[in-house]
Amino acid sequence: MKIAEEPNISRINPTQNREISMREKRSFSPEVSIALCTYNGELFLREQLDSILNQDYPVLTEIVCVDDNSTDNSWSILQEYAEKFTHINISRNTPKLGYVKNFEKELTLTTKPFIAISDQDDIWYPTKITKLVSAIGNNLMVYSDSEYIDINGKSSGNKLSDNRNLTTCTSCLNFALFNAISGHNILMSKDLLKYALPFSEEIPHDFWLGFHASQLGEIPVVKEVLVGYRQHANNIIGGIGHSGGKKDSDLERIRNSKIKIDIFAKNTALYLSKEQKIFEQLAKSYTDKSFAMRLKRVCIFWKNNDALFLFKKRTKMRNLLYCL
């Protein structure tokens, strides 16, 4: 009887080892959809698409791109990439939907259990998806740090964490005044859309998604730079402390805060009665300009400062001064 030989590891081609390892990773890794919106983004779009295609995650099997009726070469670039890569699915809006509604449409077109949102002008670092998938656990969302890059893709030396306190979100009140969660630095479960649709046109899509995710559990953070967040004159929303994006006047900021808080109050889950009451009190305080109501708002801010100022990178004393 012939006795079977033990496998000789030295005879296995290193390439075969890598192939076996990749098959094992695929079998245990959930599939991820990339949701990329474009509008007149030809200048940076190729670089962003290449950074997505260069991710080291083994089952990145769907890239959904929706162009919002661009007038430059963005659509042609998407067609070019879709011809080369069969997992890139493209569509075009006619007429234009606008920033928030375009993202809403695009997210509904994804089919995989996890979604990573992409802007058209950033650069993703190779381990982004792998590290976010590893950190999300049973939560509906996870986010990471990012760094500001210039128009040429070079680091400015500043990170999001230099300006915002990046920590685990545990309350929807965390989003009442400030935000550190952006589309470019999150991974979300598609299940989140069951609660977040339809989007509010008054609130940025990432703000809206974070608000809803925080009502349903925690939002953990990966305290590592996984994205280059490009700053340039055409940013729809500019980075903190940087020149991109629209700058509002004080009156516009007060008005926008009132609108946002009022919408949050109306969209807070009924079982979060305490949080809903705080949103309602804050919304009312922006309408009633009496001295008594302004004093009440200071008290609301201070009493709930841990939740309301979660993302604010300030000392207790500076928070008190902000309240006043």
N, C-alpha and C positions, 0 to 999 in steps of 0.2 A: 504494500500500500504506500502510495506516495504521500509524504507529509507536506502539507502546504507551508511554504516559506513565510516567515514574518515579513511584512512590507519593509523594504529598504528605503528609508526616508531620503537617502542621498540620491536615489534614482529619480525622485520626483522633481520635475522641472519647476524652478521658482515661479515661473509664470502660472503653472497649474496651481501652485499654492495660493497665489493672489486671486485666481479665479474662484477657487473653493471658498476663500475667505469672503469675497464679494458676494457669492451666492448665499453664504450663511448670514451676512449682514442684511441682504435683501429680505430674507425670510423672516427676520425679526424686526424690520424697520417699517413703520407706517408710511404710506405714500403721502406725498406733499404736492399740493398745487401752488404754483406761483401766479399771482394776480398782478399783472403789469398794465397800468393805464398810461396812455400817451396822448399828448397834445402839443404839437409844434416842438418836439423834443429831439430833432435830428442831430443836434450838436453833440449830445452825450449818449444817445440811445444805443449805439453799437457797443460802447464800452460797458454799459450796464447789462446788456444782453449777454455779452461775453463773460462777465463776472458771474452771472446766474448759471450759465452753461458750465462754468468751471467749478461749481460747488462740488465738494467731496462726498456729498450725501448720496447713498447708493440707489435710492428709489425716488428721485425727483422726476416724476413721469409725466407731468403736465404743466405747461406754461401757457396761461390764458392771457392774451393781449387784446385790449379793446382800445381802439383809437377814436378820439372824440372829434372826428371830422377835421383833422389837421390840415393846414394850408401849406405846410412845408413838405419835406421828403420822408416824414415819419412813417407814413403808410407804406411807401415803397421799401423802406428798410425792413419793416415787419414782414412784408411779402417775401423779401429776399431770404430772411432767416427761416420763415415757415417752409420755404421750398427745400432748405437744407436739413431741417430738423423736424421730423414727423410729430414730435410731441409738443410743438408750438402751434397753438390754435389762435387764429386771429379773426377779428371782426371789426366793423367800422360803424360808428353812429352817424346817421343822417336824419334829422339835423343834429347839431351838437347838444349834448345833455347837460354839460357843466361838470365841474370837478367832483362834487359829492355824489351825484346821481350816476356818473360814469363808474365810480368805484362800486356803488351799490349794484349796478347791473353786472359788472364784471365778477364780483364775488358770487353772485347767484349762478354764474356759468361754470364755476369750478365743480369738480366731481370727487375730489379726494378728501380724506378725513381731516387733513390739516391744510391750512392756507398760510402762505407768507405773502404779504403785500409788498409790492415794489413800486417805487417812483421811477421815473424815466431817466433821471440824471445822477443817480448815486452810484457807488461801487460797493458791491458785496464782497467781503473777504471769504476765502474758500471754505472755512469751517462754520459759517453762519448757521445754516440749516441744521447741520449735525448737532451743534451745541444747543440750539433752541429746542430741538426735539428731545434731547436728553434731559432738558430742564423743565419741560412743561408738566410732566407728571399727569395727574388727573384734573388739572386746571383747564380752563377754557382759553387762557392766554398766557404768554410769557413775553418779556421784552429784554433788551440788552442795552449796553452803552454803545455810543457811536462817536466818531470824531468828525470834526469839520474839515472839509477839504476845499481847496480853491477851484477855480474854473479849469485849471490844468490837472486836477486830480491829486495835488500835493497837499499833505497834511498842514494845517495851520498851527498845529501844536496844541489845540484846544479840543476838549471832549465835552460831550453833553453832561457828564458827571462833574465837570468843573463849575457848571451853572445850576444844576438841578440835583436834588438829593434822590439818588436811585435806590429804592428799597421796595420790599414786597408791599403791594397795595392790598388793603384788607377792607376798604369801605368805599362806597360810591361817593361819599363826601370828599374823598381825595381829589375828585375831578371838578369840584365846585368852582375853584378859582384858578388852578394851575394844572399843568400837564407835563409829563416827561415821556409819555408813550406816543410814539409817532408810527405812521404806517410802515416806515422803512426799518424799524427796529423790533417788530413784533412777529410772533407766530401765533396763530389762533386755531382753535378747533372749529370745524365747519358748523358744529352744533350751536355755536354762539349766534349764528344767523337766525335761528328759530326765535330768539328773544330780541334781536337788534333790528330786524326788518319791520317796517320800512325805515330808512334813515331820515333824520331831520335835516332839511336843507339849510338850517340856520347854524348847524354845528359841524365842524370838520369830522370826516368819517372815522378817523382814528380816536379822537376824543369820545365820540359816540360809542364806539366799540369798547373802549376801555371802561367807560361808565357802566355799560351793561355787564361786561365780564366781572367787574368788581361787586356786582349785586349777587352773583352766583358762585362766588368763591374768591380765592386769592389770585393775585397776579404776581408770580415770582419774577425775579430779575437775574440775568446773567451779567455780572459786573465785569464785563470784558468788551472791548471794542470789536464789533463784528461788521460794522458798516462805515464806509466813508460817505458822510452826508454833505453833498456838494452845495456850496454857497455861491450864488450868482445873482445878477440883477433881475432875472426872470423867475425866481422862486415864488411859488404861490404863497407859501408860508415860510418865512425866513427863520433861520436858526436863532436861538437866544443869544443876544449880544452881537449879532451879525447883521450885515446890511441888507440881505435879501428879504423879499416879502413886503407886503403892504403895512404901512405904519399908521396906526389909528391915533386920533386925538384923545385927550382925556375924556371928553364927553362921549365919544364913540365907544371907548373902552367900558365906560359905565353903562351905556345903553346895551352893549353886547353882553356884558356880565349879567344884567337884569334879564335879558332874553334867554340866555343860556340857563341860568338858575331856574327860571320859571318853567322852561321845557323839562329840565331834570326833575323838578318837583312833580310834574304831571306824568313822568315816565318812571318813577321810582316804584318798585314792587310794593304791593299792599302790606306784605309781611315786614317791610322795613319802615314801620310807622315813625320811628324816631328820626331816621334820616329824612323821610319825606317832610316831616314837620319843620326840620331845620331849613330845608330848601325853601319851603313856603314862607317861613319867617324872613329869610334873606331876600327873597323876591319882593316881598312886601316892603322891606326896609329900603329898597332902591326906589320905590314909588313914593313913599311918604318921606318928605324932606324935612320934617319937623326935628327940632333938637332932640326931643325925647326918643324918636325912632332912630336917629343917628347914634345916640348913646346905646340904644338896645342892640344895634348892629355891632358896635364895638364889643359888647358883652357876648354876643353870639360868636363873633370871631375868636375871642379869647377863650371862651369856655370850650370851644371845639377846635382849638388851634392845632392840636396834634393831627387831626384828620384833615382839616382844611388846608394846612400848610405842609402836608407831608412831603411834597416835591420841592418846597422852598428851602434853599440852602442858606439858612439864617440861624442866628442864635435866638434864644428865647426873648432876649431884650429887643432885638431887631424885629421880631414878630410882634411884640407888644407895641412898638412904635408904628409898625404897619397898621395894626388894628386901630390905633388912634388917628 
